[in-house]
Amino acid sequence: MPLFIGRNREARRAYGFDEVALVPGTVTVNPDEVNITRRLAEGLMLEIPFLASAMDGVVDMKFAGAFGKLGGLGVLNLEGIYTRYENPYPELQRIIEAPNDSVTHQIQEVYREPIKDFLIGQRVTEMKKSGAYTAVSAIPQKAKRYGQIAQEAGADVLVVQSTVTTARHISTLYEPVNLGELCRELDIPVIIGNCVTYHSALELMETGCAALLVGVGPGASCTTRGVLGIGVPQVTATIDCAAARDNYFKRTGKYVSIITDGGMSTGGDICKAFAAGADAVMLGSTFARAREAPGKGYHWGMATPHKNLPRGTRIRVGTTGSLEEILYGPARLDDGTHNLVGALKTSMGSVGAINIEQMQLTELLIAPQIGSEGKIFQKTQRVGMGK
């Protein structure tokens, strides 16, 4: 319900992961018997509904293959380091080792190197060798050209991604991308992002895309909310976009998957995203902690290299375990960042959800104290939920 925040000015209350809690069900289910497989698009069935963000410190060709073998979908950034340099790893090291007071400049210098078309096809070919699904990402302005190259090389899905993406874009300086035309011309599924509102999601679904990314500014390395002042907390954003999905499905019979992108740091956050209506989640920091991640415990946002207005920063998350431990355990940490698949299945069992569709119907409570209630010893000792 809108509230007045000043004379004749209304604002809607929105909620993030820290402000809500899931209500246990009247029936519980054995976690080993819940089904978390998810079909994101025609011919794209994931064993686990997890995507790894298209950030250079998170996903390279080897990581994408390893992640795919574990059941998820790793997305490679076609405008990152891997398509600018034949040997990208010295440049990665340059960013990793840069002092904090010069890292943004160092990143801008590294990304000044032009993208090379032949490397796009080469990287897709390298990813295909793993036998896993191959997903790549590009901004809308480059999506048609790079998407065609990637498709010809064997890519299975294209992610068209920018800070805020809408179906209608106004510009007198260049011709806006026709997203509907792009989706029709490509033979592979197209995922579009990012959006956070009901009406923008509904219009993007009309383009023929297979899925939408939901989230503006919640990522750990993203500074969009501070630099531009825009964004919607992820629980509200996911609920609104999921409502658009359901409306669109009832009207057309086509199901467009909702992927909550960013803002989740623990298994609990992930579970809340699904309860809010997500079909899958996209994570960056979580997987940057894996030993297999190319950033060696660091990552930086996709908008960081912008030459005039960088909207990301390099952050250190450390290396806490293998990718398999982060996804499937055994958990070696007590803070909810390991065994994420086990956390999702256990949560689903506790709320009585046999599958993701039932998880999306879970009762939510507004509970801003849920993270601190009764946790005084954890907080004073800085363990578990008190870190």
Secondary structure as UniProt FT lines:
FT   STRAND          2..6
FT   TURN            7..8
FT   STRAND          9..12
FT   HELIX           17..19
FT   STRAND          20..22
FT   HELIX           31..33
FT   STRAND          38..41
FT   TURN            42..43
FT   STRAND          44..46
FT   STRAND          50..52
FT   TURN            56..58
FT   HELIX           61..69
FT   TURN            70..71
FT   STRAND          73..77
FT   TURN            78..79
FT   HELIX           81..83
FT   HELIX           89..97
FT   TURN            100..102
FT   HELIX           103..110
FT   TURN            111..112
FT   HELIX           117..128
FT   TURN            129..130
FT   STRAND          135..138
FT   HELIX           140..153
FT   STRAND          157..161
FT   HELIX           179..185
FT   STRAND          190..195
FT   HELIX           198..205
FT   TURN            206..208
FT   STRAND          211..214
FT   TURN            220..221
FT   HELIX           224..227
FT   HELIX           234..252
FT   STRAND          257..261
FT   HELIX           267..275
FT   TURN            276..277
FT   STRAND          280..283
FT   HELIX           285..288
FT   TURN            291..292
FT   TURN            294..297
FT   STRAND          298..299
FT   TURN            302..305
FT   STRAND          315..316
FT   HELIX           323..328
FT   HELIX           340..351
FT   HELIX           356..359
FT   TURN            360..361
FT   STRAND          364..366
FT   TURN            368..374
FT   HELIX           376..381
FT   HELIX           384..386
//
